[in-house]
Amino acid sequence: MFKIIANNEVGPGIFQLVLNYDQLPQKPEPGQFFNIKVSHPGSDDPLLRRPFSIFDFDAAEKKIEFIYRVVGKGTKILSKLEKETELDVLGPLGTPFSLNQYKRNVHLIGGGMGIAPLYYLAKKLKSSKQKVYLGAANQAELNFFEEKFKELGVELHLAAMEEKLEIKGSALVLWLNYLKKNTPDYVYTCGPEKMLAAVEKEALKNNIGGQLSVEKRMGCGIGVCLSCSCETREEDQKNKRACVEGPVFELGEVILSA
Amino acid sequence: MPKKQMKKKKKKLSKSDLDLSVIMKSQQKAENKNLNLKNPLITASGTCGNGKELADFYDINQLGAFTTKGITVEAQSGNKTPRIAETSAGIINSIGLENPGVENFIREVLPETKEYTLPILANISGYSEQDFISLAEKLEGREELAGIEVNLSCPNIKGGGMVFGTDPEKVFEITKKVREVYSGYIIVKLTPNITDITETALAAEEAGADAAAMINTLSAMKIDIDRQKPLLANTFGGLSGPAVKPVAVKMVYDCYKKLNIPILGLGGVRSGADVIEFMLAGATSVGIGTINMIEPAAGLRIIKEIENYMLKHQIQKLSSIIGAAH
């Protein structure tokens, strides 16, 4: 059983959802997601669950946190749900980020709501050498994330499309500026697919390894419907499912639309 | 009436008295050719993977039968994404039959089904008549399978599936040829994208199909009004989910009196009540599809709901209600 203990607007149209749980089938890892039924019990509208990546997890308090933007019917309904509401939740699902990069110089690049899974990742990496590059439309969208990442004590750089922060532009442009001065050993990235494709291209060009997390329109989230298939560069050209083999993939593993 | 019998009649049924089993009779007129199901629930192709994905959630052996994801002669990578769009009480999919091809299916998927105790049905799709014959030939004699579901109705592949399924003559021809090479149970899955489904259903029966499955998805599309373009990469897809159920129930109802072979009814089932409705319309077995994507353990809940209905209405044999709404 999952119960809402907080569902607050933390930025313009951006919500923090905190759930309390009784038990989980396994411990959630950074990059994994939960599939949440947002419609009222017995309602068929919307029919499908909504996948949300884990923003934060606290085993002692039995808490899972998500950050979501209100974009459609499902998230609109979710944003109106009050404290104490019980939710039908499946998870954790999907393949997480690998965490064996903790000793190295690691860059995390997040754009828009793609920032959300990077927080739990940064927390678990526990590396003082990690540098975090975040971008969004404006400072208001970044306020909440800025505060949270600062608490972790990581080196943080911010960019916005609509106003000049460190730069006026995307997280990608911000990161590329630093890439020339400070080459990481490893990158993690999540955000719009075009951004992922650009990060991947630059990283691979510079022989930097890394992982990315894709956002794909999902049906079931458990691997049965093949709605979220990703084309791969592997020899047998077998597709991979964003919900099972993903959403985290190695750089270069799946074909992104640039 | 003797006193003893009266007393028996008055005894209230309890859960252990209930009989949910149904028999999908075969046209091959031999008892061992029938498909015996412990309950009428059959997974719909493409909504349950090949079984192991659902194993995390419940023991699928509790269902009547399992239908595998559709296979073709060669491996298919499927359509471009997005492949799924949500509508009111429904989804439109255009997966495009992503599958490993029949050879890999036999080598990799079939062995995995060996641990299952329920009947397994392989769903086959083709781009030509010859494809269906080749697939049936390859699957002939496979002990893992109780039968095949001939998908003459996939809306998501060009030049195949649904094109055959809208022409009663083609349905007859393909079914007949498949019957000639395949000795197990044959279900022909029909498309609702047709003026009169009884014509294709009768064609399948005449050609030797053991059962008719209806309905596959309804041809549909969704337009992304911000991008001002079709949402699905494939432009069109097939609508499933609760939205299509009344259409499916009507088609089962239409066919029940005209057909001698059993009907596998499906379309938008998400509760025990829906299963009962299909059976009252004339379905012997009932498919569960889209609901598995939302609630992986739905099958278990639905079985319990059917039992509750039987207790409420004091029905001992579930099969007694087949076609009862006529």
Interface residues (C-beta under 8 A of the other chain):
Chain A: P25 K37 D44 D45 P46 L47 L48 R49 L90 K216 R217 M218 G219 C220 I222 G223 V224 C225 L226 S227 C228 S229 C230 E231 Q237 K238 N239 V244
Chain B: G46 T47 C48 G49 E53 L54 D56 F57 K69 S77 G78 T81 P82 R83 I84 A85 E86 S88 A89 G90 I91 N93 I95 E98 P100 G241 P242 R270 T290 N292 M293 I294 P296
